[in-house]
Amino acid sequence: MTQERFIDLVRVEQEPLRRFLLALCNGNAALADDIAQDALVRAYVASGSFLGLSKFSTWLFRIAYNCYIDNCRKARLDEAPVEAALAVPSDDSSDGSFRYQQLYLALEKLPEKEKASIALFYFEDRSIKEISTILGIPSGTVKYHLSMGRTHLKQYIQL
């Protein structure tokens, strides 16, 4: 893949990727941007290995999800609670000045696979098959996580 082709493909996926990571990071825009930047660097380095067996966006989102998981593991290893590393900041760096605060707070309570499934399905309009590939889990498990995620979100938002 040429550098120009990579840049063209990334340009199309940049905003959806940021939205996905913003949801995973509970509205923490700075953290989402850091993870997106790491994912784009990793994708560029590995761009020669992209064979086109899946859509470029699916491949890129898988890399970004792995970067997010790595970030969570690092936060645990540094003995800093993941909740503190992913907390919604109190300054204006969060998305839309707390416009989606209630949703982010509810998403924060979900298990990681449920949160990622919900974000990909509802925020990024990804298919079950794409989500399965991005998260590395079977399609039936994605459906389960979506169902449980919806149930949990409904409970958390109604409180």
C-alpha positions in Angstrom: 0.0 0.0 0.0 1.4 3.4 -0.9 1.7 6.2 1.5 -0.9 8.3 -0.5 -3.4 5.4 -0.5 -3.0 4.9 3.3 -3.5 8.6 3.9 -6.7 8.6 1.7 -8.1 5.6 3.5 -7.3 7.1 6.9 -8.8 10.4 6.0 -12.2 8.7 5.5 -12.0 6.8 8.8 -10.4 9.4 11.1 -13.6 10.8 12.5 -15.5 7.5 13.0 -12.3 6.1 14.6 -12.2 9.0 17.0 -15.9 8.7 17.9 -15.4 5.0 18.6 -12.5 5.7 20.9 -14.2 8.6 22.5 -17.1 6.3 23.5 -14.6 3.7 24.9 -12.7 6.4 26.8 -16.0 7.7 28.4 -15.8 11.1 26.7 -12.1 11.8 27.5 -11.1 13.4 24.3 -7.4 13.7 25.1 -7.1 10.0 25.9 -9.1 9.1 22.8 -6.9 11.2 20.6 -3.7 9.7 22.1 -5.0 6.2 21.5 -6.1 7.1 18.0 -2.7 8.6 17.3 -1.0 5.4 18.5 -3.4 3.3 16.4 -2.7 5.3 13.3 1.1 5.0 13.8 0.8 1.2 14.3 -1.5 0.9 11.2 1.0 2.9 9.1 3.9 0.7 10.2 1.8 -2.4 9.5 0.2 -1.1 6.3 2.3 -3.4 4.2 0.7 -6.4 5.9 -2.9 -5.3 5.0 -4.0 -7.9 2.5 -7.5 -6.6 1.8 -9.2 -9.7 3.3 -11.4 -7.4 5.3 -12.4 -3.7 4.8 -9.7 -1.2 5.7 -11.9 0.3 8.3 -12.4 -3.1 10.0 -8.6 -3.6 10.0 -8.0 -0.1 11.4 -10.6 -0.4 14.1 -9.2 -3.7 15.2 -5.8 -2.1 15.6 -7.4 0.9 17.5 -9.3 -1.5 19.8 -6.1 -3.4 20.6 -4.4 0.0 21.4 -7.3 0.8 23.7 -6.9 -2.6 25.5 -3.1 -2.0 25.8 -3.8 1.4 27.3 -6.1 -0.2 29.9 -3.6 -2.9 30.8 -0.9 -0.2 31.1 -3.1 1.7 33.5 -3.6 -1.4 35.6 0.1 -2.2 35.6 1.0 1.4 36.7 -1.3 0.7 39.7 -3.6 3.6 38.6 -7.2 2.5 38.5 -8.6 2.2 35.0 -11.5 4.4 36.0 -9.1 7.2 36.9 -7.3 6.8 33.6 -10.5 6.9 31.6 -12.5 9.4 33.7 -14.3 12.2 32.1 -12.1 15.3 32.6 -13.5 18.3 34.4 -12.1 20.8 31.9 -13.4 21.6 28.4 -11.5 18.8 26.7 -14.4 16.5 26.8 -16.7 16.1 23.9 -19.4 18.8 23.6 -19.0 20.3 27.1 -20.8 17.3 28.8 -23.4 17.1 26.1 -23.3 13.3 26.3 -22.2 13.1 30.0 -25.1 10.8 31.1 -24.4 8.4 28.2 -20.6 8.4 28.9 -21.2 7.7 32.5 -23.6 4.9 31.7 -21.1 3.5 29.1 -18.3 3.6 31.7 -20.2 1.1 33.9 -20.4 -1.5 31.0 -17.9 -4.3 30.7 -15.4 -3.5 27.9 -16.8 -5.9 25.3 -20.4 -4.6 25.8 -19.1 -1.0 25.6 -17.2 -1.7 22.4 -20.0 -3.6 20.8 -22.5 -0.8 21.6 -20.2 1.9 20.3 -19.4 0.1 17.1 -23.0 -0.9 16.4 -24.8 2.3 17.3 -22.2 5.0 16.9 -20.4 3.7 13.9 -23.2 1.6 12.2 -20.9 -1.5 11.9 -22.4 -4.9 11.1 -22.3 -7.8 13.5 -19.7 -9.5 11.3 -17.5 -6.4 11.3 -17.8 -6.1 15.1 -16.9 -9.7 15.4 -13.7 -9.2 13.4 -12.8 -6.0 15.2 -13.2 -7.5 18.7 -12.0 -10.9 17.8 -15.1 -12.7 19.1 -17.8 -14.9 17.5 -20.9 -13.2 16.0 -23.2 -14.8 18.5 -21.2 -13.3 21.3 -21.4 -9.9 19.7 -25.2 -10.3 19.7 -25.1 -11.3 23.3 -23.0 -8.3 24.3 -25.3 -5.9 22.3 -28.3 -7.3 24.1 -26.8 -7.2 27.5 -25.3 -3.7 26.8 -28.7 -2.4 25.9 -30.2 -3.8 29.0 -27.5 -2.4 31.2 -27.6 1.0 29.6 -31.4 1.2 30.0 -30.9 0.4 33.7 -28.1 2.9 34.3 -29.8 5.7 32.4 -33.2 5.3 34.1 -31.6 5.6 37.6 
